[in-house]
Amino acid sequence: MRVGDEAFDTLLNGRVRLFQPQAGYRAAIDPVLLAAFTAAEPGEWVLDAGTGTGAAALCLAARVPGAAIAGLEKRAEAADFARRNAALNGMENRVTVLEGDLLAPPPDLVPGSFDRVMMNPPYLRAGAASLPPDPWKAAANVEGQAGLTDWVRFAAVLLKPRGTLTMVHRADRVDEILAALHGARFGSLVLVPLWPKPGEEARRILLAAKKGGRSPARFTAGLVLHGPDGAYSAQAQRILCGMEPLIV
């Protein structure tokens, strides 16, 4: 639904409501899947790095009422949307939005204080694609000063020992992601391919890694998003509409 220059969207079958820019970047299913894969528990403190309009943070808050979430967002306009959306959903006491850059985090983000960090970084390398004319879309889709390694290092600083990083990203950048995780001393990797349809190559991946983890890496069977007819698979439907966690 359009309201002036804004769009009103819903996620999780209406459990989460969002105002987003009509012409700029708008959240799709990736933040919903990221929140479903982030196995937060009541009482845990979770950081959503690059929260945007707050989609992943609010989906996680809806699924785990006892968790507290902080969202970090560089763009002032996006951070304002996220704060409004937290209030719209009655979650302003559990979802806190901070404005700041991960390369120079605000002092409210205390190193080693988070149980989990989740993130949906820009998918494209700087210089690897033409920037969209809309600055919000450009920031969401293409890396700026902070590259993939910077995002992973930021998570390592903010996490407690043995804390967990969850991420959604492009499958064709998995080699870079693994190198960044190794450099920041993450281990116990769990990787979930997201198959568009049966028999098609994965374009997106979900992954989880523990700070200081030592268990062997594990590749799961993944999640098939759509059936041959293009409709969501039964499991994807339960996650995207029924608020079911993605357990692997």
C-alpha positions as CSV (number, residue, x, y, z in Angstrom):
1,M,0.0,0.0,0.0
2,R,1.3,3.5,-0.9
3,V,1.0,6.4,1.6
4,G,2.4,9.5,0.0
5,D,6.0,8.9,-0.9
6,E,6.1,5.9,1.5
7,A,5.0,2.3,1.1
8,F,3.3,0.3,3.8
9,D,4.3,-3.3,3.8
10,T,3.8,-6.3,6.0
11,L,6.0,-9.3,6.8
12,L,5.3,-12.6,8.6
13,N,1.7,-12.6,7.4
14,G,1.0,-9.2,9.0
15,R,2.7,-9.8,12.3
16,V,5.3,-7.1,11.3
17,R,4.3,-3.9,9.7
18,L,6.7,-1.6,7.9
19,F,6.8,1.9,6.4
20,Q,9.5,2.0,3.7
21,P,10.4,4.4,1.0
22,Q,8.2,4.0,-2.1
23,A,11.0,4.6,-4.6
24,G,14.1,3.5,-2.6
25,Y,15.3,0.2,-1.2
26,R,12.6,-2.0,0.2
27,A,13.1,-5.2,2.2
28,A,12.1,-8.5,0.6
29,I,12.5,-12.0,2.0
30,D,16.2,-12.0,2.8
31,P,15.8,-10.2,6.2
32,V,12.9,-12.5,7.1
33,L,15.0,-15.6,6.4
34,L,18.0,-14.1,8.3
35,A,15.8,-13.5,11.4
36,A,14.4,-17.0,11.2
37,F,17.9,-18.5,11.0
38,T,19.2,-16.4,14.0
39,A,18.5,-18.8,16.9
40,A,18.2,-16.1,19.6
41,E,16.8,-17.1,22.9
42,P,14.9,-15.1,25.5
43,G,17.2,-12.9,27.5
44,E,19.8,-12.6,24.7
45,W,21.2,-9.3,23.3
46,V,21.3,-9.3,19.5
47,L,22.8,-6.7,17.2
48,D,21.4,-6.2,13.7
49,A,24.2,-4.6,11.7
50,G,22.9,-2.4,8.9
51,T,19.3,-2.7,10.0
52,G,17.8,-0.5,7.3
53,T,14.2,0.0,8.0
54,G,14.3,-2.6,10.7
55,A,12.9,-5.6,8.9
56,A,15.2,-8.3,10.3
57,A,15.2,-6.8,13.8
58,L,11.5,-6.6,14.0
59,C,11.0,-10.1,12.6
60,L,13.3,-11.5,15.2
61,A,11.6,-9.5,18.0
62,A,8.2,-10.9,16.8
63,R,9.5,-14.5,16.9
64,V,11.5,-14.3,20.1
65,P,9.6,-11.9,22.5
66,G,12.2,-12.2,25.2
67,A,15.2,-11.1,23.1
68,A,16.4,-7.5,23.0
69,I,17.7,-6.2,19.7
70,A,19.9,-3.2,18.8
71,G,19.9,-2.1,15.2
72,L,22.9,-0.1,13.8
73,E,22.2,2.0,10.7
74,K,24.5,4.5,8.9
75,R,21.8,6.3,6.9
76,A,19.9,8.8,9.0
77,E,16.7,8.4,6.9
78,A,16.8,4.6,7.2
79,A,17.4,4.8,11.0
80,D,14.4,7.1,11.3
81,F,12.2,4.6,9.4
82,A,13.5,1.8,11.7
83,R,12.6,3.8,14.8
84,R,9.1,4.6,13.5
85,N,8.6,0.9,12.6
86,A,9.6,-0.3,16.0
87,A,7.0,2.1,17.5
88,L,4.4,1.0,14.9
89,N,4.8,-2.6,16.0
90,G,4.9,-1.7,19.8
91,M,8.5,-3.0,20.0
92,E,10.3,0.3,20.8
93,N,11.2,-1.0,24.3
94,R,12.9,-4.1,22.8
95,V,14.3,-2.8,19.5
96,T,16.7,0.1,19.8
97,V,18.0,1.8,16.7
98,L,21.4,3.5,16.8
99,E,22.7,5.7,14.0
100,G,26.3,5.2,13.1
101,D,29.0,3.7,10.9
102,L,30.5,0.2,11.6
103,L,33.9,1.7,10.8
104,A,33.5,4.1,13.7
105,P,30.8,2.6,15.9
106,P,28.8,4.7,18.4
107,P,30.0,4.4,22.0
108,D,26.7,2.7,23.0
109,L,28.0,-0.4,21.2
110,V,30.3,-1.9,23.8
111,P,32.8,-4.5,22.5
112,G,32.2,-8.0,23.6
113,S,28.6,-7.4,24.8
114,F,26.4,-9.1,22.3
115,D,25.3,-12.8,22.3
116,R,24.6,-12.6,18.5
117,V,25.2,-10.4,15.6
118,M,23.1,-10.7,12.4
119,M,23.8,-8.9,9.1
120,N,22.6,-8.5,5.5
121,P,25.6,-6.7,4.1
122,P,25.6,-5.1,0.6
123,Y,25.9,-8.0,-1.9
124,L,28.1,-6.4,-4.6
125,R,31.8,-5.4,-4.3
126,A,32.6,-1.7,-4.7
127,G,33.5,-1.1,-8.4
128,A,32.0,-4.4,-9.5
129,A,28.7,-2.9,-10.6
130,S,27.2,0.4,-11.7
131,L,25.7,2.3,-8.7
132,P,21.9,2.6,-8.8
133,P,20.8,6.3,-9.2
134,D,18.9,6.1,-5.9
135,P,21.5,6.6,-3.1
136,W,19.6,4.4,-0.7
137,K,19.5,1.5,-3.1
138,A,23.2,2.1,-3.9
139,A,24.1,1.9,-0.2
140,A,22.0,-1.3,0.3
141,N,23.3,-3.1,-2.8
142,V,27.0,-2.0,-3.3
143,E,29.7,-1.9,-0.7
144,G,31.0,1.5,0.3
145,Q,34.0,2.2,2.4
146,A,33.3,-0.8,4.5
147,G,34.0,-4.1,2.7
148,L,33.0,-7.6,3.5
149,T,36.0,-8.1,5.8
150,D,35.2,-4.9,7.7
151,W,31.6,-6.3,8.4
152,V,33.0,-9.6,9.7
153,R,35.6,-7.9,11.9
154,F,33.0,-5.6,13.3
155,A,30.9,-8.6,14.4
156,A,34.0,-10.2,16.0
157,V,34.6,-7.1,18.1
158,L,31.0,-6.8,19.3
159,L,30.4,-10.4,20.0
160,K,31.0,-12.1,23.3
161,P,33.4,-15.1,23.3
162,R,31.6,-18.0,21.6
163,G,28.9,-15.6,20.3
164,T,27.3,-16.3,17.0
165,L,27.4,-14.4,13.7
166,T,24.5,-15.0,11.2
167,M,24.6,-13.6,7.7
168,V,22.7,-13.7,4.4
169,H,24.8,-13.1,1.3
170,R,25.4,-14.1,-2.3
171,A,26.5,-17.7,-2.9
172,D,29.2,-16.6,-5.4
173,R,31.1,-14.7,-2.6
174,V,31.4,-17.7,-0.2
175,D,35.1,-17.9,-0.8
176,E,35.6,-14.3,0.4
177,I,33.2,-14.8,3.3
178,L,35.2,-17.9,4.5
179,A,38.5,-16.0,4.2
180,A,37.0,-13.1,6.3
181,L,35.7,-15.5,8.9
182,H,39.0,-17.3,9.2
183,G,40.9,-14.0,9.5
184,A,38.5,-12.9,12.3
185,R,38.9,-16.3,14.1
186,F,35.4,-17.5,13.6
187,G,34.7,-21.2,13.4
188,S,32.0,-23.9,13.7
189,L,30.6,-22.7,10.4
190,V,27.1,-23.8,9.3
191,L,26.2,-23.0,5.7
192,V,22.6,-23.1,4.3
193,P,22.2,-22.9,0.5
194,L,19.0,-21.2,-0.6
195,W,17.8,-23.0,-3.7
196,P,15.4,-20.9,-5.9
197,K,13.8,-24.1,-7.2
198,P,14.6,-27.8,-7.2
199,G,17.6,-28.5,-9.4
200,E,18.7,-24.8,-9.7
201,E,21.9,-23.4,-8.3
202,A,21.8,-21.5,-5.1
203,R,22.2,-17.7,-5.5
204,R,21.9,-16.8,-1.8
205,I,23.3,-18.5,1.3
206,L,22.7,-18.2,5.0
207,L,25.6,-18.9,7.3
208,A,26.3,-19.0,11.0
209,A,29.7,-19.0,12.7
210,K,30.9,-18.9,16.3
211,K,33.6,-16.5,17.6
212,G,36.4,-18.8,18.6
213,G,34.5,-21.9,17.4
214,R,36.5,-25.0,16.7
215,S,33.9,-27.5,15.4
216,P,34.2,-28.7,11.8
217,A,32.2,-26.8,9.1
218,R,28.9,-28.2,8.2
219,F,27.0,-27.8,4.9
220,T,23.3,-28.4,5.3
221,A,20.7,-29.7,2.8
222,G,19.5,-26.1,2.5
223,L,16.1,-24.6,1.8
224,V,14.2,-24.8,-1.4
225,L,12.3,-21.5,-1.8
226,H,9.9,-22.2,-4.6
227,G,8.3,-25.3,-6.2
228,P,8.3,-25.9,-10.0
229,D,5.1,-23.8,-10.2
230,G,6.8,-20.7,-8.7
231,A,4.9,-20.8,-5.5
232,Y,6.7,-20.9,-2.2
233,S,7.6,-24.3,-0.9
234,A,5.8,-25.6,2.1
235,Q,8.8,-25.0,4.4
236,A,9.5,-21.5,3.0
237,Q,5.8,-20.7,3.5
238,R,5.9,-21.8,7.1
239,I,9.0,-19.6,7.7
240,L,7.9,-16.5,5.8
241,C,4.3,-16.5,6.9
242,G,4.0,-18.8,9.9
243,M,7.0,-17.5,11.8
244,E,8.6,-20.9,12.0
245,P,12.4,-20.8,12.8
246,L,14.8,-22.1,10.2
247,I,16.4,-25.0,12.1
248,V,19.2,-26.9,10.4
